[in-house]
Amino acid sequence: MTRTVPAAPAVSAALVAALVSALLALSVVTAPAAHAARANREVSIAGKEPKDNRFVVVGRVSPVPGRSINVRIQIMDCKRDLRCSSGWRLFGKARTNDKGRYRMKVRGPKDGYNRVYYRAHVVRTPKWQADVSREIYIHRVS
């Protein structure tokens, strides 16, 4: 009497292929969900001159973070008015209040420089993406 037994490698190969395809489909579905959790935020900036030759940078982070966060004020000094070749560097850190607003005293252009540019930067966190405000500048008149 002869018996026929199904080939074991063929059955296990089909089972392994089905398991691998199921795991790949599961990883594709869950991977982008963790990345999409970061929301956008906006940082605004404006300059004020409350007294002669005294300059202040003010702005707001929205949506309101709910707690006080650091806003990095960056500076760039330019000898010419346009096409500044120097890079951005950290000037100081300001903290937001409960309404998401910040304020910091800044300086005007150094001797030999025509303009000084400022911008605000908020770093990336697990919940929020990083953002940079537009740039503003203080121009030497004479």
GUKEGU-333295 format. One line per 4 residues: number of its first residue (from 0); their letters; for each residue x, y, z of N, C-alpha, C. Coordinates in steps of 0.001 Angstrom, whole numbers, plus 500000, padded with zeros to 6 digits. Example, Ala and Ser with C-alpha at 12.3 -4.5 7.8 and 13.67 -1.06 7.14 Angstrom:
<pts>
0> as> 513190 494310 507800 512300 495500 507800 513200 496700 507800 ~ 512850 497750 507080 513670 498940 507140 512900 500030 507870 $
</pts>
This chain:
<pts>
0> mtrt> 500814 498844 500000 500000 500000 500000 500875 501242 500000 ~ 500474 502198 499180 501237 503446 499078 500425 504611 499639 ~ 501131 505470 500305 500499 506675 500870 501094 507910 500241 ~ 500233 508883 500049 500735 510167 499558 500634 511203 500689 $
4> vpaa> 501711 511840 500933 501767 512859 501982 502066 514199 501293 ~ 501349 515280 501636 501633 516565 501001 503032 517025 501360 ~ 503615 517709 500454 504984 518196 500642 504992 519266 501733 ~ 505760 519068 502747 505829 519986 503879 506449 521330 503498 $
8> pavs> 507505 521363 502697 508096 522672 502364 507137 523570 501595 ~ 506278 523058 500779 505356 523878 500005 504323 524531 500922 ~ 503835 523821 501908 502846 524351 502832 503493 525419 503713 ~ 504666 525172 504233 505311 526127 505128 505763 527376 504371 $
12> aalv> 506138 527242 503119 506538 528410 502326 505346 529323 502086 ~ 504187 528733 501820 502985 529548 501621 502580 530237 502923 ~ 502727 529542 504037 502395 530117 505331 503349 531255 505687 ~ 504618 531075 505447 505615 532119 505732 505361 533333 504843 $
16> aalv> 505050 533123 503588 504783 534241 502681 503567 535037 503132 ~ 502533 534345 503598 501336 535039 504082 501634 535837 505343 ~ 502423 535286 506246 502785 535995 507478 503653 537226 507179 ~ 504605 537082 506298 505486 538206 505946 504690 539328 505294 $
20> sall> 503779 538990 504383 502987 540040 503735 502067 540731 504741 ~ 501537 539997 505708 500681 540606 506724 501487 541551 507623 ~ 502698 541158 507993 503541 542017 508824 503979 543266 508069 ~ 504296 543117 506804 504681 544291 506013 503518 545267 505876 $
24> alsv> 502341 544766 505649 501173 545647 505530 500897 546353 506849 ~ 501090 545676 507957 500872 546281 509266 501896 547372 509550 ~ 503153 547151 509176 504189 548159 509446 504014 549381 508561 ~ 503523 549208 507356 503289 550348 506471 502151 551215 507001 $
28> vtap> 501160 550602 507599 500019 551345 508112 500390 552115 509377 ~ 501201 551545 510269 501489 552187 511545 502651 553166 511487 ~ 503587 553053 510582 504760 553924 510566 504417 555389 510297 ~ 503628 555761 509289 503364 557176 509072 502508 557811 510166 $
32> aaha> 501739 557049 510899 500888 557623 511935 501717 558278 513031 ~ 502856 557708 513390 503710 558298 514414 504336 559594 513906 ~ 504675 559658 512635 505296 560860 512071 504276 561982 511893 ~ 503038 561657 511601 502019 562663 511343 501486 563304 512626 $
36> aran> 501973 562871 513784 501471 563406 515044 501951 564832 515294 ~ 503008 565284 514610 503523 566628 514831 502654 567652 514125 ~ 502230 568655 514865 501383 569711 514312 502225 570939 513991 ~ 501724 571774 513093 502416 573009 512729 502092 574098 513739 $
40> revs> 503041 574992 513950 502823 576172 514765 503427 577350 514033 ~ 502966 578542 514355 503446 579751 513702 504101 580665 514721 ~ 505181 581307 514294 505887 582264 515136 505879 583603 514411 ~ 505370 584631 515088 505374 585969 514493 506442 586813 515187 $
44> iagk> 506854 587898 514522 507864 588789 515077 507586 590208 514593 ~ 507861 591175 515446 507722 592589 515105 508748 593362 515919 ~ 509123 594522 515422 510089 595356 516122 509444 596636 516614 ~ 509914 597115 517764 509416 598365 518322 510609 599198 518792 $
48> epkd> 510394 600517 518848 511389 601431 519390 510687 602285 520455 ~ 510595 601784 521704 509848 602514 522729 510493 603858 523082 ~ 511813 603946 523023 512559 605187 523249 513578 605322 522130 ~ 514155 606493 521993 515173 606689 520954 516343 605730 521168 $
52> nrfv> 516711 605047 520101 517821 604094 520077 517688 602962 521096 ~ 516497 602597 521457 516204 601420 522275 515255 600548 521462 ~ 515643 599312 521253 514880 598443 520360 514399 597210 521111 ~ 513181 596780 520773 512558 595611 521388 511959 594751 520277 $
56> vvgr> 512119 593448 520413 511494 592489 519507 510347 591838 520272 ~ 509151 591843 519691 507980 591218 520297 507360 590255 519290 ~ 506622 589289 519783 505980 588340 518879 505092 587385 519633 ~ 504590 586403 518888 503641 585450 519451 503838 584083 518823 $
60> vspv> 503657 583060 519622 503669 581675 519153 502226 581197 519176 ~ 501733 580720 518040 500361 580221 517987 500338 578859 517296 ~ 499502 577963 517692 498558 578065 518787 499294 578189 520116 ~ 498606 578735 521105 499212 578983 522413 499709 577660 522981 $
64> pgrs> 500997 577597 523358 501558 576319 523791 500977 575758 525080 ~ 500309 576574 525896 499734 576078 527135 500694 576167 528308 ~ 501965 576202 528035 502980 576394 529068 504068 577284 528476 ~ 504934 577775 529301 506000 578662 528856 507043 577868 528069 $
68> invr> 507415 578351 526902 508440 577689 526088 509514 578700 525709 ~ 510671 578209 525284 511761 579060 524842 511579 579438 523382 ~ 511797 580709 523092 511855 581196 521718 513276 581710 521517 ~ 513968 581179 520542 515347 581595 520283 515344 582785 519334 $
72> iqim> 515936 583877 519762 516071 585059 518925 517430 584959 518243 ~ 517423 584945 516914 518649 584823 516138 518983 586168 515504 ~ 520276 586412 515277 520762 587693 514777 521700 587455 513594 ~ 521735 588445 512684 522673 588429 511562 523087 589879 511293 $
76> dckr> 524378 590186 511429 524908 591527 511162 525325 591629 509701 ~ 525003 592775 509070 525330 592963 507662 526036 594301 507458 ~ 527175 594273 506776 527888 595514 506487 527236 596257 505337 ~ 526709 595515 504380 525985 596125 503271 524493 595963 503494 $
80> dlrc> 523718 596685 502735 522269 596619 502908 521675 595317 502377 ~ 522165 594848 501257 521602 593654 500626 522662 592575 500482 ~ 522221 591357 500297 523093 590201 500074 524088 590010 501211 ~ 523579 589860 502368 524405 589647 503557 525016 588253 503487 $
84> ssgw> 526316 588163 503716 526993 586876 503595 527193 586178 504936 ~ 526959 586868 506043 527132 586210 507338 525921 585331 507644 ~ 526087 584414 508570 525006 583480 508896 524270 583873 510161 ~ 523192 583153 510420 522396 583382 511621 523099 582777 512816 $
88> rlfg> 523055 583495 513957 523584 582972 515210 522632 583342 516344 ~ 522768 582668 517454 521871 582881 518585 522196 584200 519279 ~ 521177 585043 519462 521327 586293 520207 520897 586088 521656 ~ 519787 585401 521869 519286 585148 523215 518023 584322 523174 $
92> kart> 517548 583968 524370 516319 583188 524486 515292 583989 525265 ~ 514083 583990 524771 512955 584633 525449 511957 583541 525819 ~ 511214 583746 526892 510185 582811 527314 508821 583377 526991 ~ 507915 582512 526574 506552 582964 526290 505768 583066 527590 $
96> ndkg> 504731 583906 527574 503833 583977 528725 502652 583034 528491 ~ 501618 583125 529332 500482 582209 529201 499643 582461 527960 ~ 499845 583606 527298 499142 583899 526046 499997 583594 524815 ~ 501187 583043 525006 502063 582693 523897 502885 583859 523378 $
100> ryrm> 502962 584968 524120 503701 586153 523658 505082 586198 524284 ~ 506031 586785 523555 507389 586960 524054 507866 588377 523748 ~ 508920 588793 524456 509472 590141 524301 510934 590081 524706 ~ 511798 590801 523943 513216 590821 524269 513857 592107 523782 $
104> kvrg> 514713 592703 524604 515484 593872 524193 516581 593417 523253 ~ 516777 594160 522176 517820 593839 521203 518647 595095 520938 ~ 519741 594933 520241 520617 596060 519944 520486 596479 518487 ~ 520956 597667 518193 520997 598153 516823 522274 597682 516143 $
108> pkdg> 522543 598182 514935 523747 597770 514211 525023 598232 514924 ~ 526057 597405 514866 527363 597768 515415 528006 598832 514531 ~ 529072 599446 515022 529820 600406 514211 530390 599691 512990 ~ 530262 600312 511823 530740 599713 510584 529733 598823 509892 $
112> ynrv> 528572 598618 510499 527522 597782 509918 526314 598659 509601 ~ 525613 598322 508508 524441 599091 508107 523128 598520 508634 ~ 523040 597196 508721 521804 596558 509149 522096 595417 510103 ~ 521116 595164 510952 521132 593972 511786 519756 593319 511648 $
116> yyra> 519751 592039 511304 518520 591281 511086 518220 590426 512307 ~ 516928 590235 512586 516474 589378 513672 515371 588458 513165 ~ 515319 587268 513759 514217 586345 513517 514036 585483 514764 ~ 512868 584884 514904 512553 584025 516054 512461 582580 515587 $
120> hvvr> 512930 581678 516419 512967 580261 516082 512446 579452 517260 ~ 511562 578502 516970 511050 577572 517984 511501 576180 517569 ~ 512087 575436 518511 512647 574125 518191 511558 573063 518067 ~ 511920 571944 517472 511027 570816 517263 510867 570035 518564 $
124> tpkw> 509678 569594 518828 509378 568761 519990 508629 567519 519517 ~ 508396 566564 520397 507624 565385 519961 506214 565738 519496 ~ 505642 566837 519992 504287 567204 519615 504235 568226 518482 ~ 505238 569130 518396 505207 570247 517447 506402 570225 516512 $
128> qadv> 506196 570745 515311 507291 570912 514360 508030 572207 514662 ~ 509271 572307 514218 510045 573528 514386 509504 574599 513432 ~ 509677 575878 513809 509231 576961 512945 510145 578164 513124 ~ 510269 578934 512064 511077 580155 512053 510189 581290 511556 $
132> srei> 510283 582442 512211 509490 583597 511792 510137 584253 510571 ~ 509441 585244 510032 510055 586042 508982 511147 586875 509631 ~ 511987 587517 508837 513072 588321 509402 512710 589803 509381 ~ 513174 590501 510397 513021 591949 510455 514420 592543 510607 $
136> yihr> 514561 593840 510333 515890 594427 510463 515808 595834 511025 ~ 516943 596272 511587 517137 597637 512037 518208 598223 511132 ~ 517929 599373 510550 518805 599983 509543 519443 601255 510108 ~ 520742 601409 509897 521440 602620 510302 521104 603726 509312 $
140> vs> 520622 604858 509819 520180 605951 508953 521351 606820 508536 ~ 522191 607215 509470 523303 608109 509098 524633 607444 509159 $
</pts>
